[in-house]
Amino acid sequence: MDTEVEALVETFSDKAFAEAAVSLLASEQIDAWIRSDDAGGGLPNLDFARGVRLMVAPADEALARAILNGGSEEPNA
């Protein structure tokens, strides 16, 4: 993972929760994507063991965290 290109916002144990978070961030005009190692979808049980990572651009990290936490964290301006 290139930390200059993407930032880890949160890790989920289920891809459905991660996809819901991506949708929420998209509704706020933040591009987000999922990183997981589940053998190309062939072994979905690995998502629980290894986690499903929600990634964003580093510039969007603080705002994405605030949105996912219900606005409880204010992003640095």
C-alpha positions in Angstrom: 0.0 0.0 0.0 1.3 3.4 -1.0 0.5 5.7 2.0 0.9 8.7 -0.3 -1.9 7.5 -2.5 -4.3 6.0 -0.1 -5.1 6.1 3.6 -6.8 3.5 5.8 -10.0 4.9 7.3 -11.5 1.8 9.0 -11.3 -2.0 8.9 -14.5 -4.0 8.8 -15.1 -7.8 9.4 -17.7 -8.0 6.6 -17.6 -6.7 3.0 -21.3 -5.6 3.2 -20.5 -3.1 6.0 -17.5 -1.8 4.1 -19.6 -1.4 0.9 -22.2 0.5 2.9 -19.5 2.9 4.2 -18.3 3.4 0.6 -21.8 4.4 -0.4 -22.1 6.8 2.5 -18.9 8.5 1.6 -19.9 8.6 -2.0 -23.0 10.4 -1.0 -20.7 13.1 0.5 -18.6 13.2 -2.7 -15.7 11.3 -1.2 -14.1 8.6 -3.3 -13.5 5.5 -1.3 -12.6 1.9 -2.2 -12.2 -1.5 -0.5 -9.1 -3.5 -0.1 -9.5 -7.2 0.9 -7.8 -10.5 0.5 -10.5 -13.0 0.0 -9.0 -15.0 -3.0 -10.9 -12.9 -5.5 -14.2 -13.6 -3.7 -13.6 -17.3 -3.6 -12.9 -17.4 0.1 -15.2 -14.8 1.7 -14.5 -16.2 5.2 -11.0 -14.6 4.9 -12.7 -11.2 5.2 -13.6 -11.9 8.8 -10.2 -13.2 9.6 -8.1 -10.6 7.8 -10.5 -7.7 7.6 -11.9 -5.5 4.8 -10.1 -2.2 4.6 -11.8 1.0 3.6 -9.4 3.4 1.8 -9.6 7.0 0.7 -7.2 9.6 -0.6 -5.1 11.0 2.2 -6.6 14.5 1.8 -10.0 13.0 2.5 -9.1 10.9 5.5 -10.1 13.3 8.3 -13.4 14.1 6.7 -14.2 10.5 6.0 -13.5 9.5 9.6 -15.8 12.3 10.8 -18.6 11.2 8.5 -18.3 7.6 9.5 -18.3 8.5 13.2 -21.5 10.5 12.8 -19.7 13.9 12.9 -18.2 13.3 16.3 -14.8 14.2 15.0 -14.2 17.5 13.3 -11.7 17.3 10.4 -8.7 19.7 10.6 -9.2 22.6 8.4 
